[in-house]
């Protein structure tokens, strides 16, 4: 499987920006990803914090 060029912390940061009110198109443009990829990340990491992802890695 291809490795993401974004860390989990960066992905969660992007999701938090969008949840704070920034339009999805603007978040995608600033970070250089497609809206489809953003929504795929949001489905996987939505509602998580950075500490949650560290806990998942240890399983």
Long-range contacts (C-beta under 8 A, 24 or more apart in sequence): 6-31, 6-33, 6-41, 8-45, 8-50, 8-53, 9-50, 9-53, 11-41, 11-45, 12-45, 12-48, 12-49, 12-50, 12-53, 14-38, 14-41, 15-41, 15-42, 15-45, 15-46, 18-42
